Amino acid sequence: MNMRTIISLLFVMTVVGCKAPPKPAVTDDTIVTHQVNGVTLTHRYAVSPPAEFKPVNASYRALYPASLMSRPDFSGKVIRTLEAGKTYEVLGQVEHFWMALADEGKDELIGYVPMRAVVKAEQYEATIRKQSTRPKARKKATCVNVDGSGKACKDTNNGTWILD
């Protein structure tokens, strides 16, 4: 009985002296997961999870070099800049009408952009064409009556007045 007690104490003292290995430090590049509205999102620790999430899961193309943000608003950090015309996966729409993006062919959330920064991939060409054919604003002629019998108009190119 004495030997069992000594072995038990020796075992307990050995186990008490052991420490669990420390947890790895969390960095901005650590991959984490969150569940929002029943959807599991995988993302870097630097990217904040959204409060609301409505799945979209469609290919979109960037209209201009927009800033990819760490939060769905302009108060977050800029993670990188989108390449105009490049295709990205829109995972979903989040609060404030921002889009949660992933790189093409991947499911990992990389950040957020405003809704107007991207357009559905199949509508990209038509959107670009429509933007390039906008009519130019007409310049209004500035004319005033002079003594009721004539008028003077301002030349918009150089700012001089011409009497008619």
C-alpha positions as CSV (number, residue, x, y, z in Angstrom):
1,M,0.0,0.0,0.0
2,N,2.9,2.3,0.8
3,M,4.4,1.7,-2.6
4,R,1.1,2.6,-4.4
5,T,0.9,5.9,-2.6
6,I,4.5,6.8,-3.4
7,I,3.9,5.9,-7.1
8,S,0.7,7.9,-7.2
9,L,2.3,10.9,-5.6
10,L,5.2,10.7,-8.0
11,F,2.8,10.5,-11.0
12,V,0.8,13.5,-9.7
13,M,3.9,15.6,-9.1
14,T,5.2,14.7,-12.6
15,V,1.9,15.7,-14.3
16,V,1.6,18.9,-12.2
17,G,5.0,20.0,-13.4
18,C,4.0,19.7,-17.1
19,K,2.6,22.8,-18.8
20,A,0.5,22.9,-21.8
21,P,2.3,24.4,-24.8
22,P,1.4,28.1,-25.3
23,K,-1.2,28.9,-27.9
24,P,0.2,30.5,-31.0
25,A,0.0,34.2,-31.1
26,V,-2.9,35.6,-33.2
27,T,-1.7,37.8,-36.1
28,D,-3.5,39.6,-38.8
29,D,-2.8,36.7,-41.1
30,T,-4.3,34.0,-38.8
31,I,-7.3,32.3,-40.5
32,V,-10.5,32.4,-38.4
33,T,-14.1,31.4,-39.0
34,H,-17.3,33.1,-37.9
35,Q,-20.9,32.2,-38.4
36,V,-23.2,35.0,-39.5
37,N,-26.9,34.4,-40.4
38,G,-26.3,30.7,-40.6
39,V,-23.4,31.1,-43.1
40,T,-19.8,30.2,-42.1
41,L,-17.3,32.7,-43.2
42,T,-13.6,32.0,-43.3
43,H,-11.3,35.0,-43.3
44,R,-8.1,36.5,-42.0
45,Y,-8.1,37.9,-38.5
46,A,-7.5,41.4,-39.9
47,V,-10.9,41.3,-41.6
48,S,-13.8,42.0,-39.3
49,P,-16.9,39.7,-39.6
50,P,-20.1,41.4,-40.7
51,A,-23.0,41.9,-38.4
52,E,-25.5,41.0,-41.2
53,F,-24.9,38.7,-44.2
54,K,-27.1,38.0,-47.2
55,P,-25.5,35.3,-49.5
56,V,-25.0,36.2,-53.2
57,N,-22.3,33.8,-54.4
58,A,-21.9,35.2,-57.9
59,S,-19.0,36.5,-60.1
60,Y,-18.6,40.2,-60.2
61,R,-16.1,42.5,-61.9
62,A,-14.5,45.6,-60.5
63,L,-15.5,48.8,-62.3
64,Y,-12.6,50.9,-60.9
65,P,-9.6,50.4,-58.6
66,A,-11.6,50.5,-55.4
67,S,-10.1,50.1,-51.9
68,L,-10.8,46.7,-50.3
69,M,-11.6,47.5,-46.7
70,S,-11.3,45.4,-43.5
71,R,-14.7,46.5,-42.4
72,P,-17.9,47.3,-44.3
73,D,-17.4,51.0,-44.0
74,F,-14.7,53.6,-44.7
75,S,-13.4,53.6,-41.1
76,G,-11.6,50.3,-41.7
77,K,-8.1,49.6,-42.9
78,V,-7.4,49.4,-46.6
79,I,-6.3,45.8,-47.3
80,R,-5.5,46.2,-51.0
81,T,-6.8,47.8,-54.1
82,L,-9.0,46.0,-56.6
83,E,-7.9,45.7,-60.2
84,A,-10.3,47.3,-62.6
85,G,-12.0,44.7,-64.8
86,K,-10.8,41.7,-62.8
87,T,-13.3,39.1,-61.7
88,Y,-14.0,38.5,-58.0
89,E,-16.5,36.3,-56.1
90,V,-19.1,38.3,-54.2
91,L,-19.9,36.1,-51.2
92,G,-22.7,38.2,-50.0
93,Q,-24.2,41.6,-49.2
94,V,-23.5,43.0,-45.8
95,E,-24.7,46.0,-43.8
96,H,-24.6,49.5,-45.4
97,F,-24.9,48.0,-48.9
98,W,-21.3,46.8,-49.0
99,M,-20.2,43.6,-50.7
100,A,-18.1,40.8,-49.1
101,L,-15.5,39.7,-51.7
102,A,-13.4,36.7,-52.2
103,D,-10.7,36.1,-54.9
104,E,-12.0,34.3,-58.0
105,G,-12.5,30.6,-57.4
106,K,-12.0,30.9,-53.7
107,D,-14.4,31.0,-50.7
108,E,-12.2,33.0,-48.2
109,L,-13.5,36.5,-47.4
110,I,-10.8,39.0,-48.3
111,G,-12.6,42.3,-47.5
112,Y,-15.4,44.6,-48.4
113,V,-16.2,47.2,-51.1
114,P,-19.1,49.5,-51.7
115,M,-21.8,48.1,-53.9
116,R,-21.1,50.6,-56.7
117,A,-17.5,49.3,-57.1
118,V,-18.5,46.0,-58.7
119,V,-21.0,44.8,-61.3
120,K,-22.2,41.4,-62.2
121,A,-19.7,39.8,-64.6
122,E,-22.2,39.3,-67.4
123,Q,-23.3,43.0,-67.2
124,Y,-19.7,44.4,-67.2
125,E,-19.3,45.1,-70.9
126,A,-22.7,46.8,-71.2
127,T,-22.0,48.9,-68.1
128,I,-18.7,50.1,-69.4
129,R,-20.2,50.8,-72.9
130,K,-23.0,52.8,-71.3
131,Q,-20.6,54.9,-69.2
132,S,-18.5,55.8,-72.2
133,T,-21.4,57.1,-74.3
134,R,-22.7,59.6,-71.8
135,P,-23.8,62.8,-73.4
136,K,-21.7,65.8,-72.6
137,A,-23.3,68.5,-70.6
138,R,-24.4,71.5,-72.7
139,K,-22.9,74.8,-71.8
140,K,-25.6,77.4,-71.2
141,A,-25.1,80.6,-73.1
142,T,-25.2,83.6,-70.7
143,C,-27.1,86.4,-72.5
144,V,-28.6,89.6,-71.2
145,N,-30.8,92.2,-72.9
146,V,-29.2,95.6,-73.6
147,D,-31.5,98.6,-73.7
148,G,-34.4,96.5,-75.0
149,S,-33.1,96.6,-78.6
150,G,-30.2,94.2,-78.5
151,K,-28.5,91.6,-76.4
152,A,-25.0,90.7,-75.2
153,C,-23.8,87.1,-74.8
154,K,-20.8,85.8,-72.9
155,D,-18.4,83.6,-74.8
156,T,-17.8,80.5,-72.6
157,N,-14.4,79.8,-74.1
158,N,-12.7,83.0,-73.2
159,G,-15.2,84.9,-71.0
160,T,-15.6,87.9,-73.4
161,W,-19.0,89.6,-74.1
162,I,-20.2,89.8,-77.6
163,L,-22.9,92.4,-78.6
164,D,-25.6,91.4,-81.0
